[in-house]
Amino acid sequence: MKKYLFISVNIILFFIFSFLFSGCLKDATTHTFKYSWYEPLYKTKAEVIADIKSNPPQPIEHPGKIFINGNYIYLNETGRGIHIIDNSIPSSPKNIAFITIAGNVDMAVKGNTLYADLYNDLVTLDITNPLQVVKTKIVENAFPGSPYSYGDSSKIIYDWKRHDTIIAGDYFPQQMWPGGVYYSTTAPMQNANNNSSQKGIAGSMSRFALVNNYLYTVGYNDLNVFDISVAQQPNFNNDVNIGSWGIETIFPFKNKLFIGSQNGMFIYNISNPDEPSLDGQFGHIRSCDPVIADNSFAYVTLRSGTRCQGFTNQLDILQLNDFTNPSLVKTYNLTNPHGLSKDGNLLFICDGPDGLKIYNAADVNKIKLIKRFIGIETYDVIATGNVALVVAKDGLYQYDYSNINNIHLLSKINITE
């Protein structure tokens, strides 16, 4: 079972979660450098598995993927685990618990079952009681290839300890890396009770997708299929080579999977759920590429920077009348777009430092900006049920858009720096 879940960049960016250095001139010949470095903390695999449980709530520091199921928000703390937030009242969400899962980056929830990665392994949890989750199965080596998984042959990195250091000299320490925080979240809200058949739906930044009795995950160049007909006992069924590199995201819509990569979008047909087959694809220059879709169009944001390199910052809208040959309808220039979501004719785009932008997309040839929230650096958004959940650099925001003429803030959970 040769599969690779490409999470190394997410984990690297978690390890280096703030600007690591700043230099200032001390005198004409000597510089003083302030930087931080991170010491890996190890446990045995048995200890790490024993730690997978509900704990008291913890501050949100480095949010990653997000999944909403019923009244609960499951928010990844990059590389460490999952926050559980009671969102029964969106104007007053409550951080109620934290599930410790070393190396965690992705997750999906179906009813009372949560699926999450623990570096190379797929962990399944019974979350009937979110305050007391129970492990039901671990599929070992489901995602081989993570360079930060087991440190040496017997131990796993479960956390990193920050050390702040000041040195003086006439050189910069070459072993230090500049970097930043990586935020990626999305999932539409479901207005239903948390029962055995209900599933949340992952959005534009997710690598996990649930469709009926199957869990689909994407790695660096492949699509993995797990049978979850017995929800808490998943079984690996298939590994499909996508034939491209840099696979980033997966978005399910009806009997299709829309897969975003650094060099294009791929559409897979899952009419036969065990054997996904390629319907069509649309290539673009190298760029990060989240994608969502509706009945007629696919919406793709391309951005420069990060690991994707490239210099493109735009929204591409693709016609889907012929899934075998999606065609470009319109391109809109943006600042640095990340995640996106759509509810009816409203299109929500996180445009990085340019804030949250909300468009009327009834006419894809002429979308109209109807609201913009500035002063926040946004990364991803989910919008459904008249509530938009936005992850930004400084917090987790919720906006009420029931009246498009009065879109307003409902709540904010601050991120601890």
N, C-alpha and C positions, 0 to 999 in steps of 0.2 A: 504494500500500500504506500506508494510513493507520492506524497503530497507535501506542498510547501505553503505555509501560511505566512505571507510577507508582513510581519509585524515589527521587524527590526528597527525600521525608521521611527515608528511610533514610540518604541521603547527607548531608542537612543534619545529622542527629543524629550521623553519623560525624564531620563537621567539628567539631561542638561536643560533643566526647566526654567532657567532665567539667563539673562546675559551674564556670562561667566567671568567677564573681566571688564575693567575699565582702567585705562592708563592715564597718568597725568605727569607732566614735566616737573621733576623735583628741582633740577638745576640744569646747567648747560650740558652736563655730561652724564647725569644719572637720572633714571626714571624710577618711579615707585609704581608697582603694579598690584592691583587688588583683584583677586579672582577666587573662584570657588572650585573645589573638586569634590568628587563623590566616592566614598568608600563603599564597596559592595558588602552587604550583610548576608550571611549564608545560613541555611538550615538544611537538614536532610530532607529528602522527598517525603518521608513518613511524617516529619514534623510539619511540613508545608500542607500536606493533605489533612492532617489533624486540625490545622488552624482554619480550615474552611468551615465557617460558621457565622451566625449573626452575632455582631458585637454592638455595643452602644454606638450612637451616631458619632461621626468624626467630621471635622471641617473639610470642606471641599477645596482642594488645592490645585489639582491638575486634571480637570474633567476631560473625559474622552467620549466614547460612544454613549448613546442614550437610547433607552427603550421604554415605552409607556404601555402599560397593560392595566386596564381597568382604572382604578383610582391611584395606582402607584407609578412613580417614575423610578426607573432603575438607571442610575448614572455611574458610568465607569470612572474610577479614580485610576488614571493610567498606570499600569504596571502593578497595582496594589490590590484592587478589588472593586466592589460595587456598592455605591450608596443607595439606600432605599428611602424614597421620599413619598410621604402620604400627600397626594394631591387631590384629596376629596374636595377641598375648597381651593381652587386655583389662586384666589386672592390671598390665601394664607397657607402655603405649602409647609409641611413639617418634615424635617430630616429626622427619621426615626431609627435607622439602623445602618450598619455597615457590614458587608460580607467580605471577609478577607480571602482573596484569591491571588496568589503571587503571579506576576507576569500577565495579568488579565488585560485584554484590550477590547475584545468583542463579546457580544452577548445577544441572546434572543429569548423571548418568553412566549410560551404557549400555555395558557390557562394557569395551572399550578406548577408548571415546570419551567425552570430557567436553565438555559444552555450557555456555557461560558468557556473561554479558552484559559487554560493554565499553561502558559508557554506551549509545549508540544501536545498537551493533553486536552481532551474535551471533557469538561465536568458537567454533570447533570445534577440539579438540585430540586428538591421538593420545596416549594415556597408557599405552601398552603397557609402557613403562619410565617409571614415575613420576619417576625422577630425571633424565629427559631427554625431556620432552614435546615434541611436534612440532605446529605449527599446520598444519591441513589445509584450513580454509576460514574466511572471514570474510564473513558476510552483512551488508552495510552498510545502515544506516538501518532495521534490523529493528524497533527500538524508538524511533522519533522522539519528541521532546518532553522529553528530559531537560534541565533548565535549566543543568546543570553540565557539559555534555558538552564543548564545544569552546572555551569561554572566548571567544576571538575566533575569526575565521573560519579561522585556520590552526593553532591550538594547542589542546592538551588539558590539563586539570588532571590531573596524575598523582599528586600528593601535596600535603600541607599542612604548613607549618612553624609550630610553636607559638612564640609570643612571650609571655612573662610580664611584666606591667607593673604598677607601682604609681603611682598619682596621688593628689594631695591637692587637695581643693576642696570646695565646698558643693553639688555636684551629682553625679549618677551619669551616666557616659557613655552616652547613649541608643543609640549604635550597637552596644553589646555585648548579646548575647543570652544569657539563662540557658538551660541545656539539660542533657541527660544522654546516656547511652549507650543505644543500641537494640540488643538482642540478639534474634535470632530464628533458630532452628535446629530442624531435625528431619528424620529419615529412618529408616525401619526398617532394621535390620541384615540383611544377606544372608549366609548361611553357605555360600558357594560360591567357586569360583575366579574370578578376573577374566578372563573370556573374551569373545568377540565378541558373544554373544547375551545374556549376563546383564545385568540392569539393576537398579539400586537403585530404591527407591520413596520418593518425597518425602513428607514428612509435613505437619504442621498449619500450618507457617509458610511453606511454599514457594510460589513463583509459577511454578515449572516443574514439569511432570508428564510422565512417560514412560508411554505405553501402546502396547505392541507396536511398530509401526514409525512411531509419531508422537510428536512433542514438542508439548505444549500449554503455552502461557504466557498469563498474564493481565496486563493493564495496568489503567489507572485505570477503564476502563469497557468493556473488550473482551477477547475470547478469541482467541488467535492459534494457528494450526495450521501445523506444519512436518512435512513428510514426511522421515523419516530411515531409509527403507528401505535406502538406501546411507548407513550410519551417519555417516561422516565427510564427507559431502557433503549437508547438509540443504538442503531447498528449501521456501520459504514457499508454502503452499497457500491459506490462507483467513484472514479476519479477521471474527469474529462480534461484533456489537455486543450487549452483555449488556442494555442498556437501563437500567442503573443506574450510579451513581457509587461511588467509593471501594472498588473491588474490591481485595481484599487477598491472598487465598490460594486455592490449588487443591489438591484431594485426589482422586486417582483411585481408584475401587473398581469392579472388574469393568468393565461397559460404561457406567459413569457417571462424571461429573466433578462433585464437590461444590465449589462456589465460594463462599467467604466474602467478604462485603462489610461495609461500615460500617452498612448498614441491612437486611441480610438474607442468607439462604443461597439459592443457586440450584443446581438439579440439571439437568445437561445430559446428554443421551443421545448416546453416540458409537458406536451400532451402525453408523452410516455415519460412519467416522472423519474424513472430509474435511468433513463437514457437521454439526457438533454442533447439536443441537436442544434447546430448553428443555422439560424434562419437568414441573418444578414448582418452587416457591419457598416460602420461609417468611420473613416479614418480622419485624423487631424494631426497637426503638428504636435510635437511633444509638449505636454501640458497636463497638470492635474485635472481630473475629469469626473466629478460627481454627475449622476444622471437620474432623472425621474421621468415618468411617462404618464399619459392619460390615453383616452380612446383614440386620439388622432395624431398626437405629437409627442416627441421626446424633447426634453429640455436639458441642455448640457451646459454646465459652466466650466470654462477653461481659465486657469490662472497661472501666473508666472511665480517664480520663487520656489522655495522649499526644494525637495528632492527632485521635483519634476523638471526643474530648469525651465527653459522656454521664456518667452516674453509676451505671451498672449493673455489678455484679460477681457473676456467677453462671454456673452450668452449666445449659444447656438440653438435654434429651434429647428427640429427635423420633422418632416412629414412622414407618417407611418402608414399610409395607405397600402404600400407594398413593403411588408416587413423584410423581404429579401433584399430590398434596395432602398433604405431610408435616404431621403434627399433633404438638402439644406433649404429651408424656407427663408430664414432671416437671421442676421447676426446683429447683436447689440453690444456696443462697447461698454465696459464696466471698469472699475478701479482695481479690484483684486477679489473676485467672487469666490466664495466657498460653497457652503451648503445652500440648498433651495428646497422649497415645498410649494404645493399647489392645492388650493381648495376652491372648487368651482372655477370662476373666472379670475380669482385672485392668485397672483404669483408672488411668492415671498423669496427674496434673495438676500443672503448675507454677503455684503460687499466689503468684507474686511474692515479697514479703517474708515471706510466711507459709510459705515452703519448698516442698518436694516432698511431695505427698500421694498415697498409693496406696490405691485403693478396691477392694473386692470388688463388682463391678457385675453379678453373676449375675442379680439382680433390680433392674431399672432404677428401679422404684418405691421401692426402699429400699436404695440403695447404702450400703456400710459402710466406714468408714475403718479400714484395718488397719495402716497404717504412715505415719509422718510424719517427715520429716527437717527439722529447724529449724536456724536459724543460717545459712542460705544464702538468697540472693535469686535465685530461679529464673526462667528465661525459657522454656525449652523442653525437651522430653524425647522420646526415642525408646525404645521398648521392644520387643524381640524376642529370641528365642533365650536367654531368661533373663538378659539383660543390658540394663539401662536406662542410656542415655547422656543426661546432663543438663547443659545449659549454664546456668551461674549467673554472677552478677556477678563472682565471684572465681576461677572456674575451670571446667574441663570435667571432670565427674564421671562415673564408671561404677559402677553398683550391680549386684550379683548378687541376683536374686530367684528362683533355682531352688528355694529353700525359703522359702515366704511367711512362715514363722515366724522366719526368720533372714535378712531382707534386709539386706545389708551392703555397705559401700564396697569396691570393687575397686581403684580408682585415681583420681587427680586430676592434671590438668595445670593448673598455675597460670596465671592471666592476669596479664600485666605491666601495671601502671598507669603 
